[in-house]
Amino acid sequence: MATATIAAPPTDPEYPHSLTISLPLPSHHLADTIQRALNVDQEISPLVQRTYTAAPDSPILRIHYKATTARMLRVATNGMFESLGTVLRVCEELDVDVLERELGE
């Protein structure tokens, strides 16, 4: 289950709204693969900044957003979740057993 943390107080006055999403995945390899796939697309708006972190030997992908407004933060994270869904489906299709095997199903 993914967790989200809204940072308070803001650490960057230029981008007062922030969110960190911690996404547990079956393996570090999958977290790293998804990070590299999502990192290809840069944020369209200069009002939003995004970083991905997949720590070595950790199956958790952390996605950190900061934005100038709450609305921009919401729009950016909604778009990321759409992309994440697509990447997960592609990973599953390209390696039919990867998610089932790593989840122990």
N, C-alpha and C positions, 0 to 999 in steps of 0.2 A: 504494500500500500504506500503510495506517495505521500509525502508530507510537505507542507508549505509553511514558511515562516515569513511574516511581514515584519520588516525591521523598523524599530522605533527606538529612539528618535532618529531622524534621517542623518546619515553620516556624510552626505554630499548635498549641500544646499542647492546646487544646480539641478539635482535629480532627487527631490525629496521623497518620492514614492519608490519603494523597493520590495522585492519578493524573492525568496530563495525556495526553490522546489528541489526536494531530495527524492529521486526516483530509484527505488531498489530494483535491480535487474538480476537475472539468474547468474550472471558471471561478469567479471571485470572485462573480459573480451567483448561481450555484448555491449556493456556500458561505453567502452572505448569506441566501438564501431558506430554506435548511435551518435555519440558525441561528434565524431568526424563527419558523419552524414549530415547532421543538423548544422554544423558549423560552416558549411559551404555557403549557406544563405546568410548574407549580412542583413542587419536591421535596415528597413527602408527609411525610417524616420530618424533624424538626428536627435529627436526628443526621447529616444529610448536607447539604452545600452544593455547588452546581454553578454554573459560569459558562461562557458560550460567548464565543468571540472569533473574529471573521472580519475580519482586518486589511484595510484598503482596498487594492485592487489585488492581493490575494493570494488564490489559490484554495484556501488551507488553512483549514479550520475546526478550531479548538482547543477542546477540551472539558476543563475542569478540574474535578475532583471532590476534595472532602475530606470525611472522615467520622470518626466517633468510634471505629469498629471496622472491622477488615478485612472482616468479614461484611457490614456495612452498605454499604461501598464496593463490594463484589462485587454485591450485590443491586441497588444503584442503577445501576451500569454495565450490568448485564444488561438492566434495563428500558430504559435509554437506547438500547442497540443494537437492541432490538425496535422501539422507536419510530423509530429512524433507518432501519431496513429498510422500515417502512411509508411514511415520508416519501419515501424514494428511489423506491419503487414508484409513489407518487402523482405525483411529478415526472415520471417516465418516461411514465406514462399520460396526463397532461395535456398534455404536449408530446412527442409520440411521437419526434421527432427530436432532442430536447435532449441526451440522454446520448450517443447515437450520433454526432451532429454534433460535439459538443464533445470527444469522445474520438477523433474522426477515423476512425470505423469506417464 
